[in-house]
């Protein structure tokens, strides 16, 4: 899965251009552009690992989320919150998984207005196979150490706190 290596780093060049024109904004522009590019690269790698299993990353996340629950089922609305996606996206993904017999939808026995998505045994088996494939591929980060991954997660969490997505925790404070 080796990507071709560019001798010229377009983000470094953009940083250089920004520094000449708007130096006070150059570092943040480069940070945002770097995050967006890494997201593209990682999604491409993850999708390539999941493709032989007939899954997109969104479908994998939905299956994995359901497989993590005690009952194997969650309300569709709660899935959207946990997956951080629009309810229409959950409906779309669950519909495709249901067509494949990996998930079934049913009304909640407690409140018929709530629709539950429930993973089937075939869905659970596929989630396990796909998870193993992602583990073998190091989630697209084979040359990143555990310590680097931990640091990256912490740095990105700081961004999530800064933009108000999550509340700061004691471990977010600088030492």
N, C-alpha and C positions, 0 to 999 in steps of 0.2 A: 504494500500500500504506500510505497514511497512517493511523495510528491516531488515534482521537479523543483530544484533549488534555483532561485533567482539570484543573479550576481548583484543586481540593483534592488534595493529594498524600497518599494514605492512609498511605504509609510515614512521611512526615514527621509526620502526626498520631499514628501509633502510637509514633514516637520521642518525641514530646511526652508522651504518656500514660505511657510506660515511664520517661521521665526523672523524672516526678513520683513514681513509685512505686519504681522500681528503677534509679536513675541509673547505678549501676556496670555495668549490663547493657544500657543503652539503645543504645549505639553498635553493639555486636555484634549485637543483635537487628535493628537497622535494616540493618546490612551483610548479614546472612543473608537477610532479607526482600527486600532489593534484588536480591541475586543470584538468588534464586528467581523473582522477578517478571521480571527481565531474561531468564532462561532461558525462561520461558513466552512472552514476547514474541518472542524470536529464533526459538524453535522454530516458532511460528505463522508467522512471515515466511518461514522456510526451507521449511517444508512447503508454503506457498502457491506458492513458486517451483518446487518439485519436483513438485507435483500434476499439472501438464500432461504430465509425463514418466512419470506412473504410479508415482512413487517416494515412499516415506517417507524421512525423514532416515536412519533405520537402514539401509534398503535401499541408499540412495546411498552411505553410508559403507562398506558391505560391498563394493559394486561398485568404489568408488574404491580401497579397500585392495587388492583383487585386481588392479586395473589398474596399481597402482604396483609390483607384484612383477615380477621378471625373467621368471618362467615363467608368470605369470597365475594361479598356483595357490598355495594355502596350506592347511595342516591346519586343520580346523575349530576345534580347541582353541586353536591359535595365534591365530586370528582373534578369538576371544573375549577373549584377553589384550590384543591390540592395540586392539580396539574398546572395551575396558573394560566388557564386558557378560557376563552369565551365559551359559554354553554353550547352554542351552535357547533363549535369544534368538537366538543365531547359527543354530541349527538351524531355527528358525521363519523367520527372514529368508531364509536360503539356500533353504529349501524353496519359499518363494513366488517367489524369483527363478528357481529351477530350473523351476517350472511355466511360467514365461514364456519359457523358453529363453535366459535371460541368464547362467545359471551351470549347470554340471553337477557332480555329485558322483561321485567314484570312489575306490576304495581306493588307498592309497599303494603304488607299486611296491616301495618299500623296506620297508614294514611294513603288512601287510594289515589290521591293527587300526586304523590311522589312516585317517580319511576326509579326502580333499582336496576343496576347493571350487575350481573353475576357472572363470574368466570366459570366456564365449563371445565371438565377434566381435560379435554383437548386443549383448551386455552391455557390451563395451568402447566400442562406438559410443554407447550410451545414457549411459554414464558421462561421456563427453566432452561430449555435448549438455547434460547436467544440470550439469556443471561450468561450462560456458560461461554457462548461465543464472544460476548462483550468482554468477559473476564479474560479470555485467551488473547483478545486484541488490546488489552489494557485500556479499554474505553477510548481507543484512538490515541492514547498517550504513552506508547511503549518506551520512549526514552526520557520520560519525566519521572523523577524519583518520587517516592511517597512524601518526602519532606517538601519537595517543590510543589507537589499537588496540594498539600496542606497549606502552604504559603499562598498559593494562588487562590484557593478557596477563601482564605481569610481576607486577602486583598479585595476579592470580588464581593465578599460579604460587607466590607466597609463601604463599597459603592452602593450596595443595596440599602444599607442603613442611611447613607448620605442622601439618597433620593427618596427615602421614606417608605420603602417597601416592607422593611422589617424593623422591629424595635431593637435598639442597642442592648447588648447583653454585657455582663461584667467582663467576659472574655474578649470583648471588642475593644476594651480600653488598652491604650499603649502601656507597656510595662515600664 
